[in-house]
């Protein structure tokens, strides 16, 4: 599970923004009825879902993109060579291009809390650290600062957690995260962290579905078909044949997630679907089903795996090509799950409803006058009561995170017809 994420100097993000999954101390009547929106870990409440609202170009997608980039760095940076330029852009104004970008995440893996962070330029890792709480008290695992000296022993400090740590450091260039190299070199705690980012923090629906498909049994295949029925699909049955293993070589551009479903599965799976109108006629899934059906199939497949196995899912614009009822169905899956978590952005204001979400589950992204993205929670508005109409207040600009438009008749005529 994830407890907290902090980002600074990525894309339109200038100063540090914080996403906090640790539930606030809310004792209102509404919050009490939403007890399934949280789960308890080690005596503390943790949120299952966070939703980010904001106008177009407010930077909410940049928050998702930055998290994807940073997480992907953990499981890809050991492949980087000396010519690597990282696939992100710092904040472009006020000389921030010459400042470091930073990522911090607090998470739980196998019931142990970790704090992991790194800072980088576009061409090098500069700082990195990992702490954990093995017995409820914080303990350093390692810290790294490339500016502390010339030798690895000057740049790194270690406790007794990682075996032969300097063997790993000697094989870690300034292009590579130490945790990524240590996992590759079979260090236990590094593998724990690596596996959290690679297997537990899922960066999108697409690209993950194939690994979930390969674990399908007769029982959960029936559950998948039932999930599609609940989502109002016309599919009556699905038959899946694995042609060859996908391995670990298939992944999208992790900052834009541009890989299509077909690119992921076409050489690895044979999927046949059968419909209610004529259950005896097979359809080739990738060539004969609609793009909406294909997308829904992989969404349901990924969601079932994420929720059942208490993973974290990251989605930008969750409403993309999906009916609001399907989105509500997705939110409900996380609500009834044990400790799976969802972080998403959306423009769909019908979910701005304090009968469905707590104040601390709703965030707003807004572009400030200097072009930087601000991020803040509805919980920060102490004067906003649970009885108020949240959707109306948002659309009226109460929280700033809406577009400012002049759509008067005169303005539209000037736009269309004045030369």
C-alpha positions as CSV (number, residue, x, y, z in Angstrom):
1,X,0.0,0.0,0.0
2,X,1.0,3.6,-0.5
3,X,0.8,6.1,2.4
4,X,2.3,9.3,0.9
5,X,3.9,10.7,-2.3
6,X,5.8,13.9,-2.6
7,X,7.0,15.4,-5.9
8,X,8.9,18.6,-6.9
9,X,10.2,20.1,-10.1
10,X,8.6,17.7,-12.6
11,X,6.9,19.2,-15.7
12,X,4.5,21.9,-14.4
13,X,5.1,20.9,-10.8
14,X,7.4,23.6,-9.3
15,X,7.3,23.4,-5.5
16,X,6.6,20.2,-3.6
17,X,3.1,18.7,-4.0
18,X,1.8,16.0,-1.6
19,X,-0.7,13.2,-2.0
20,X,-1.5,11.7,1.4
21,X,-3.4,8.4,1.6
22,X,-3.3,8.6,5.4
23,X,-6.8,9.4,6.4
24,X,-7.5,12.7,8.2
25,X,-9.3,12.8,11.5
26,X,-12.8,13.4,10.2
27,X,-15.6,12.6,12.6
28,X,-18.6,14.0,10.6
29,X,-21.8,12.0,10.1
30,X,-20.9,11.6,6.4
31,X,-17.5,10.2,7.1
32,X,-18.9,7.7,9.6
33,X,-21.2,6.3,6.9
34,X,-18.2,6.0,4.5
35,X,-16.2,3.6,6.7
36,X,-15.6,1.3,3.7
37,X,-13.7,4.1,2.0
38,X,-10.8,3.4,4.4
39,X,-9.0,0.4,5.8
40,X,-7.0,0.1,9.0
41,X,-3.3,-0.7,9.0
42,X,-1.4,-0.9,12.3
43,X,-4.0,1.1,14.1
44,X,-4.2,3.9,11.5
45,X,-6.8,4.5,8.8
46,X,-5.7,4.6,5.2
47,X,-7.7,5.8,2.2
48,X,-8.6,3.4,-0.6
49,X,-9.2,6.0,-3.3
50,X,-7.8,9.5,-4.1
51,X,-9.4,11.6,-6.9
52,X,-7.7,14.6,-8.5
53,X,-9.9,17.3,-10.2
54,X,-8.7,20.3,-12.2
55,X,-9.1,22.3,-15.4
56,X,-7.4,21.3,-18.6
57,X,-3.7,22.2,-18.4
58,X,-3.9,22.5,-14.6
59,X,-1.2,19.9,-14.3
60,X,-3.2,17.0,-12.8
61,X,-2.0,14.7,-15.6
62,X,1.6,15.8,-15.0
63,X,1.3,14.5,-11.4
64,X,0.4,11.1,-12.8
65,X,3.1,11.3,-15.4
66,X,5.7,12.2,-12.8
67,X,4.8,9.3,-10.6
68,X,4.9,6.9,-13.5
69,X,8.3,8.2,-14.5
70,X,9.7,7.9,-11.0
71,X,8.3,4.4,-10.4
72,X,9.6,3.2,-13.7
73,X,13.1,4.5,-12.8
74,X,13.2,2.0,-10.0
75,X,12.7,-1.0,-12.3
76,X,14.4,0.3,-15.4
77,X,17.4,2.5,-14.4
78,X,19.9,-0.5,-14.2
79,X,19.6,-0.6,-18.0
80,X,20.7,3.1,-18.5
81,X,24.0,3.8,-20.1
82,X,26.3,6.9,-20.0
83,X,24.3,8.7,-22.8
84,X,21.0,8.4,-21.1
85,X,18.9,11.6,-20.8
86,X,15.9,11.0,-18.5
87,X,12.4,11.3,-20.1
88,X,11.1,14.2,-18.0
89,X,11.3,18.0,-18.1
90,X,11.8,20.1,-15.0
91,X,9.7,23.2,-14.4
92,X,10.7,25.5,-17.2
93,X,10.5,29.0,-15.6
94,X,12.5,30.8,-12.9
95,X,15.7,28.8,-13.7
96,X,14.2,25.6,-12.3
97,X,15.8,23.7,-15.2
98,X,19.0,23.9,-13.3
99,X,17.6,22.6,-10.0
100,X,17.1,19.0,-8.9
101,X,13.8,17.2,-9.2
102,X,12.8,15.1,-6.2
103,X,10.5,12.1,-5.5
104,X,9.6,10.7,-2.1
105,X,7.3,7.8,-1.3
106,X,6.2,6.2,2.0
107,X,4.7,2.7,1.5
108,X,4.1,-0.6,3.1
109,X,5.5,-3.9,1.7
110,X,5.0,-7.2,3.5
111,X,3.8,-5.2,6.6
112,X,6.9,-3.1,6.9
113,X,6.9,0.6,6.3
114,X,9.5,2.2,4.0
115,X,10.5,5.7,3.1
116,X,12.3,5.9,-0.3
117,X,13.4,9.0,-2.1
118,X,15.8,10.3,-4.8
119,X,16.7,13.5,-6.5
120,X,18.0,13.9,-10.0
121,X,18.8,16.2,-12.9
122,X,18.0,15.2,-16.5
123,X,21.3,13.4,-16.8
124,X,22.2,12.0,-13.4
125,X,21.0,10.7,-10.0
126,X,22.3,13.0,-7.3
127,X,20.7,11.8,-4.1
128,X,19.0,8.7,-2.9
129,X,17.9,7.2,0.4
130,X,16.0,4.3,1.9
131,X,14.7,4.0,5.5
132,X,12.4,1.5,7.0
133,X,10.6,0.7,10.3
134,X,11.3,-3.0,11.0
135,X,10.2,-2.9,14.6
136,X,8.1,0.3,14.6
137,X,11.2,2.6,14.8
138,X,12.9,4.2,11.8
139,X,16.2,2.8,10.7
140,X,18.4,3.9,7.9
141,X,19.3,1.4,5.2
142,X,21.4,3.7,3.0
143,X,21.9,7.2,1.9
144,X,23.6,8.5,-1.2
145,X,24.9,12.0,-2.2
146,X,27.0,12.2,-5.3
147,X,28.2,15.6,-4.2
148,X,29.8,14.4,-0.9
149,X,33.0,13.4,-2.5
150,X,34.8,11.5,-5.3
151,X,34.8,7.9,-4.0
152,X,31.9,5.6,-3.4
153,X,32.7,5.5,0.4
154,X,32.4,9.2,0.5
155,X,29.2,9.3,-1.5
156,X,27.4,6.4,0.3
157,X,26.5,5.5,3.9
158,X,25.2,2.1,4.9
159,X,24.0,0.4,8.0
160,X,24.1,-3.4,8.4
161,X,20.9,-4.1,6.4
162,X,22.3,-4.8,2.9
163,X,25.0,-7.4,2.6
164,X,28.3,-6.3,0.9
165,X,26.7,-2.9,0.0
166,X,29.8,-1.4,-1.5
167,X,30.0,-4.2,-4.1
168,X,26.7,-2.8,-5.4
169,X,27.8,0.8,-5.1
170,X,30.9,0.1,-7.2
171,X,28.6,-1.2,-9.9
172,X,26.2,1.7,-9.7
173,X,26.8,4.6,-12.1
174,X,25.3,8.1,-11.6
175,X,22.7,7.1,-14.2
176,X,21.4,4.3,-12.1
177,X,19.4,4.1,-8.8
178,X,21.2,2.1,-6.2
179,X,18.1,0.2,-5.3
180,X,17.6,-0.9,-8.9
181,X,21.2,-2.2,-9.2
182,X,21.0,-3.8,-5.7
183,X,17.9,-5.7,-6.7
184,X,19.6,-6.9,-9.9
185,X,22.6,-8.1,-7.7
186,X,20.2,-10.2,-5.6
187,X,20.2,-8.1,-2.4
188,X,17.1,-9.1,-0.4
189,X,15.7,-5.8,0.9
190,X,16.4,-4.2,-2.5
191,X,14.4,-6.9,-4.2
192,X,11.5,-6.2,-1.7
193,X,11.5,-2.6,-2.8
194,X,11.9,-3.4,-6.5
195,X,9.0,-5.9,-6.4
196,X,6.8,-3.3,-4.8
197,X,7.3,-0.9,-7.6
198,X,7.3,-3.6,-10.3
199,X,4.5,-5.8,-9.2
200,X,2.3,-3.9,-6.7
201,X,2.2,-0.3,-7.9
202,X,0.4,-0.7,-11.2
203,X,0.9,2.2,-13.6
204,X,-2.1,1.8,-15.9
205,X,-4.7,-0.8,-17.1
206,X,-2.9,-1.5,-20.3
207,X,0.4,-3.4,-20.3
208,X,-0.3,-5.2,-17.1
209,X,-3.3,-7.3,-18.3
210,X,-1.2,-9.9,-20.0
211,X,0.6,-11.0,-16.8
212,X,-2.8,-11.3,-15.1
213,X,-4.2,-13.3,-18.0
214,X,-1.4,-15.9,-17.6
215,X,-2.6,-16.6,-14.1
216,X,-6.2,-17.2,-15.0
217,X,-7.8,-20.3,-13.7
218,X,-11.2,-21.7,-14.4
219,X,-12.6,-20.1,-11.2
220,X,-11.3,-16.6,-11.8
221,X,-12.1,-16.8,-15.5
222,X,-15.7,-17.2,-14.5
223,X,-15.4,-14.2,-12.2
224,X,-14.0,-12.2,-15.0
225,X,-17.0,-13.0,-17.3
226,X,-19.3,-12.2,-14.4
227,X,-17.6,-8.8,-13.9
228,X,-18.1,-8.1,-17.6
229,X,-21.8,-9.0,-17.3
230,X,-22.2,-6.6,-14.3
231,X,-20.6,-3.9,-16.4
232,X,-23.3,-4.5,-19.0
233,X,-21.2,-6.2,-21.6
234,X,-22.8,-8.5,-24.2
235,X,-20.1,-11.1,-23.8
236,X,-21.4,-14.5,-22.6
237,X,-18.1,-16.4,-22.5
238,X,-14.4,-16.0,-23.1
239,X,-11.8,-18.6,-24.0
240,X,-8.1,-17.7,-23.6
241,X,-5.1,-19.6,-24.9
242,X,-1.6,-18.6,-24.0
243,X,0.6,-18.9,-27.2
244,X,3.8,-17.9,-25.5
245,X,5.0,-16.2,-22.4
246,X,5.4,-12.5,-22.5
247,X,8.3,-12.3,-20.1
248,X,9.4,-8.9,-18.8
249,X,10.1,-7.3,-22.2
250,X,6.8,-5.8,-22.9
251,X,6.1,-2.4,-21.5
252,X,4.8,0.9,-22.7
253,X,6.3,4.4,-22.7
254,X,5.8,4.7,-19.0
255,X,5.4,8.5,-19.0
256,X,2.7,8.6,-21.7
257,X,1.4,5.0,-21.6
258,X,1.0,5.0,-25.4
259,X,1.1,1.2,-25.9
260,X,-2.1,-0.3,-27.2
261,X,-3.7,-3.4,-25.9
262,X,-3.2,-5.1,-29.3
263,X,0.6,-4.5,-29.1
264,X,0.7,-6.2,-25.7
265,X,-1.2,-9.4,-26.5
266,X,-1.4,-10.1,-30.2
267,X,1.6,-12.4,-30.3
268,X,1.1,-14.0,-26.9
269,X,-2.6,-14.8,-26.6
270,X,-5.5,-16.1,-28.5
271,X,-8.8,-14.8,-27.2
272,X,-12.2,-15.9,-28.4
273,X,-15.4,-14.3,-27.2
274,X,-19.0,-15.6,-27.4
275,X,-22.1,-13.4,-27.3
276,X,-25.6,-13.8,-25.9
277,X,-27.3,-13.6,-29.3
278,X,-25.5,-16.7,-30.6
279,X,-23.3,-18.4,-27.9
280,X,-22.0,-21.0,-30.5
281,X,-20.3,-18.4,-32.7
282,X,-16.7,-17.4,-31.8
283,X,-15.4,-13.9,-32.3
284,X,-11.7,-13.1,-32.6
285,X,-11.3,-10.7,-29.7
286,X,-8.7,-8.3,-31.1
287,X,-10.0,-8.0,-34.7
288,X,-13.8,-8.4,-34.3
289,X,-14.7,-6.8,-31.0
290,X,-15.1,-3.1,-30.6
291,X,-12.3,-1.0,-29.1
292,X,-14.6,-0.2,-26.1
293,X,-15.1,-3.9,-25.5
294,X,-11.4,-4.6,-25.7
295,X,-10.6,-1.8,-23.3
296,X,-13.3,-2.9,-20.9
297,X,-12.1,-6.5,-20.9
298,X,-8.6,-5.4,-19.9
299,X,-9.8,-2.9,-17.4
300,X,-11.9,-5.6,-15.6
301,X,-9.0,-8.1,-15.8
302,X,-6.6,-5.7,-14.3
303,X,-9.0,-4.4,-11.7
304,X,-9.8,-7.9,-10.4
305,X,-6.1,-8.7,-10.0
306,X,-5.4,-5.3,-8.3
307,X,-8.3,-5.4,-5.9
308,X,-8.0,-9.1,-5.1
309,X,-4.3,-8.8,-4.4
310,X,-4.4,-5.5,-2.6
311,X,-2.3,-3.6,-5.1
312,X,-2.2,0.1,-6.1
313,X,-3.5,1.4,-9.4
314,X,-2.7,4.7,-11.1
315,X,-5.1,6.0,-13.8
316,X,-5.2,9.3,-15.6
317,X,-8.6,10.5,-16.8
318,X,-10.5,7.5,-15.5
319,X,-13.6,8.6,-17.5
320,X,-11.8,8.2,-20.8
321,X,-14.3,6.3,-23.1
322,X,-16.1,4.9,-20.1
323,X,-19.7,5.4,-19.1
324,X,-20.2,7.1,-15.6
325,X,-21.9,3.9,-14.4
326,X,-18.7,1.9,-15.2
327,X,-16.6,4.4,-13.4
328,X,-18.8,4.2,-10.3
329,X,-18.6,0.4,-10.6
330,X,-14.8,0.7,-10.5
331,X,-14.9,2.9,-7.5
332,X,-17.2,0.4,-5.8
333,X,-14.8,-2.4,-6.5
334,X,-12.1,-0.6,-4.5
335,X,-14.6,0.4,-1.8
336,X,-15.5,-3.3,-1.1
337,X,-11.9,-4.5,-1.4
338,X,-9.7,-5.1,1.5
339,X,-6.7,-2.7,1.0
340,X,-6.3,-2.1,-2.7
341,X,-5.9,1.6,-3.6
342,X,-6.7,3.8,-6.6
343,X,-5.2,7.2,-7.5
344,X,-6.9,8.8,-10.5
345,X,-7.7,12.0,-12.2
346,X,-11.1,12.9,-13.6
347,X,-13.3,15.7,-15.0
348,X,-16.5,13.9,-14.1
349,X,-18.1,16.1,-11.5
350,X,-20.9,13.7,-10.6
351,X,-18.5,12.0,-8.2
352,X,-18.0,15.3,-6.3
353,X,-20.5,14.0,-3.7
354,X,-19.7,13.8,0.0
355,X,-22.2,11.0,0.3
356,X,-19.7,8.9,-1.7
357,X,-16.3,10.3,-0.9
358,X,-14.7,11.8,2.2
359,X,-13.2,15.3,2.0
360,X,-9.6,13.9,2.3
361,X,-10.2,11.7,-0.8
362,X,-10.8,14.7,-3.1
363,X,-7.9,16.8,-4.4
364,X,-7.8,19.8,-6.7
365,X,-5.0,20.7,-9.2
366,X,-4.8,24.4,-10.2
367,X,-2.3,26.3,-12.3
368,X,-0.9,29.4,-10.4
369,X,0.0,32.7,-12.1
370,X,3.6,31.6,-12.4
371,X,2.5,28.6,-14.4
372,X,3.1,26.1,-11.6
373,X,0.7,23.4,-10.5
374,X,-0.7,23.7,-7.0
375,X,-2.3,20.6,-5.4
376,X,-4.6,20.8,-2.4
377,X,-7.3,18.7,-0.7
378,X,-10.9,19.5,0.0
379,X,-10.0,18.8,3.6
380,X,-8.0,22.0,3.6
381,X,-11.2,23.9,3.3
382,X,-12.3,23.9,7.0
383,X,-15.3,26.1,6.2
384,X,-16.8,23.7,3.7
385,X,-19.5,21.7,5.4
386,X,-20.7,18.2,4.5
387,X,-24.2,19.5,3.8
388,X,-23.1,21.9,1.0
389,X,-23.4,21.1,-2.7
390,X,-19.8,20.1,-3.6
391,X,-20.4,19.8,-7.3
392,X,-22.1,23.2,-7.6
393,X,-19.4,24.8,-5.5
394,X,-16.6,23.3,-7.7
395,X,-18.3,24.4,-11.0
396,X,-18.7,27.9,-9.5
397,X,-15.0,28.1,-9.0
398,X,-15.0,27.9,-5.2
399,X,-11.8,25.8,-5.3
400,X,-10.2,27.6,-8.3
401,X,-9.5,24.4,-10.2
402,X,-11.9,25.1,-13.1
403,X,-11.4,26.8,-16.5
404,X,-12.2,30.5,-16.6
405,X,-14.3,31.0,-19.8
406,X,-16.1,33.9,-21.4
407,X,-18.7,32.2,-23.5
408,X,-21.0,35.2,-23.9
409,X,-22.7,35.5,-27.3
410,X,-20.7,38.6,-28.1
411,X,-17.4,37.0,-27.2
412,X,-18.2,33.8,-29.3
413,X,-19.2,36.0,-32.3
414,X,-15.9,37.9,-32.1
415,X,-14.0,34.6,-31.9
416,X,-15.8,33.1,-34.9
417,X,-16.2,36.0,-37.3
418,X,-13.9,38.9,-36.5
419,X,-10.9,39.1,-38.9
